[in-house]
């Protein structure tokens, strides 16, 4: 596969990737990122994830498309509990217009510890290209 065109796809962008060295993006932006194809089915918020944004060594493709939707993913659990049982953790999804990796409204407070996980990004008019093999 040299190049694949798709009408749309979903890509997951981990918060740490964005915080390390990603560029902020918004709905309507045309992006070009490197990514990898998940090794197993990935599903977030009832959304199938087609690709994982990656730019720290595991990237296999470049992806170009226009951002049509951004959904942030975070977890919330009771403040101060060292070990939290699964039923006490809430996963929260919010639709955003802009992403910068530092969603300040997700800071922990006196009642809840929050952990920001990443973004589900919907793209349209997508072109996927395989990167050359590494030596």
Phi, psi and omega per residue, in radians:
X1 nan 1.963 3.078
X2 -1.533 -0.729 -3.128
X3 -2.660 2.394 3.133
X4 -2.233 2.279 3.089
X5 -1.808 2.400 3.113
X6 -2.372 2.571 3.082
X7 -1.171 -0.734 3.136
X8 -2.753 2.871 3.067
X9 -2.843 2.980 3.081
X10 -2.115 2.346 3.138
X11 -2.211 2.386 3.105
X12 -1.692 2.280 -3.113
X13 -2.070 1.816 3.142
X14 -1.059 2.481 -3.126
X15 -1.035 -0.713 -3.090
X16 -1.142 -0.562 3.100
X17 -1.113 -0.784 3.131
X18 -1.162 -0.763 -3.107
X19 -1.138 -0.623 -3.120
X20 -1.154 -0.988 -3.015
X21 -2.808 0.474 3.100
X22 -1.503 2.851 3.090
X23 -1.831 2.346 3.081
X24 -0.957 2.644 3.125
X25 -2.543 2.838 -3.093
X26 -2.378 2.844 2.999
X27 -1.026 2.336 -3.115
X28 1.710 -0.281 3.136
X29 -1.285 2.508 2.953
X30 -1.592 2.176 -3.081
X31 -1.989 2.753 2.931
X32 -2.393 1.932 -3.115
X33 -2.164 2.868 2.925
X34 -1.706 2.670 -3.054
X35 -2.699 3.073 3.008
X36 -2.342 2.752 3.073
X37 -1.560 2.241 -3.120
X38 -1.021 2.522 3.139
X39 -1.353 -0.294 3.075
X40 -2.501 2.927 3.135
X41 -1.055 2.314 3.099
X42 -2.108 2.331 -3.126
X43 -2.381 2.253 3.089
X44 -2.284 2.299 3.042
X45 0.956 0.599 -3.121
X46 1.276 0.238 -3.103
X47 -1.971 2.220 3.065
X48 -1.260 2.275 3.123
X49 -1.686 2.123 -3.107
X50 -1.519 -0.600 -3.068
X51 -2.483 2.755 3.060
X52 -2.030 2.141 3.070
X53 -1.092 2.378 -3.078
X54 -2.672 2.267 3.053
X55 -2.544 0.570 3.124
X56 -2.220 0.512 3.003
X57 2.099 -0.342 -3.119
X58 -1.797 0.102 -3.099
X59 -1.167 2.457 -3.121
X60 -2.155 -0.269 -3.062
X61 -2.482 2.834 2.862
X62 -1.879 2.573 3.132
X63 -2.296 2.330 3.117
X64 -2.179 2.370 3.112
X65 -3.057 3.094 3.120
X66 -1.877 2.274 -3.121
X67 -1.246 2.147 3.113
X68 -1.941 -0.351 3.127
X69 -2.735 2.511 3.057
X70 -2.260 2.158 3.075
X71 -2.115 2.151 3.095
X72 -1.525 2.618 -3.134
X73 -2.203 2.222 3.085
X74 -2.507 2.850 3.026
X75 -2.035 2.666 3.080
X76 -2.305 2.405 3.114
X77 -2.501 2.832 -3.124
X78 -0.988 2.364 -3.086
X79 -1.056 2.303 2.971
X80 1.459 -0.091 3.125
X81 -1.406 2.176 -3.085
X82 -1.241 -0.724 3.094
X83 -2.092 2.115 -3.081
X84 -1.952 2.218 3.089
X85 -1.217 2.625 -3.024
X86 -0.958 -0.675 -3.091
X87 -1.202 -0.230 3.103
X88 -1.614 -0.096 -3.123
X89 -1.685 2.240 3.060
X90 -1.858 2.352 3.005
X91 -1.738 2.260 -3.037
X92 -2.098 2.355 3.121
X93 -2.116 2.307 3.106
X94 -2.256 2.383 3.057
X95 -1.468 2.304 -3.094
X96 -2.118 2.831 3.020
X97 -1.756 -0.332 -3.055
X98 -2.520 2.537 3.112
X99 -2.287 2.300 3.102
X100 -2.298 0.005 3.120
X101 1.537 -0.238 -3.093
X102 -2.176 1.231 -3.103
X103 -1.291 1.619 -2.993
X104 -1.047 -0.523 -3.140
X105 -1.226 -0.056 -3.141
X106 -1.720 0.230 3.121
X107 -1.194 2.596 3.114
X108 -1.175 2.746 3.090
X109 -2.298 -2.878 -3.085
X110 -1.211 -0.319 -3.046
X111 -1.886 -0.609 -2.973
X112 -2.261 2.363 2.933
X113 -1.609 2.267 3.138
X114 -2.036 2.451 3.047
X115 -2.214 2.122 3.135
X116 -1.533 2.149 -3.044
X117 -1.710 -0.751 -3.111
X118 2.850 -2.842 -3.061
X119 -2.192 2.466 2.887
X120 -1.707 2.059 -3.074
X121 -2.022 2.159 3.083
X122 -1.657 2.263 3.138
X123 -2.051 2.623 3.003
X124 -2.189 2.877 -3.113
X125 0.876 1.057 -2.970
X126 -1.662 2.428 2.977
X127 -2.177 2.212 3.126
X128 -1.998 2.257 3.123
X129 -2.229 2.378 3.099
X130 -1.297 2.374 3.070
X131 -1.396 2.673 3.075
X132 -1.054 2.590 3.122
X133 -1.107 2.517 3.110
X134 -1.401 2.616 3.123
X135 -1.686 nan nan
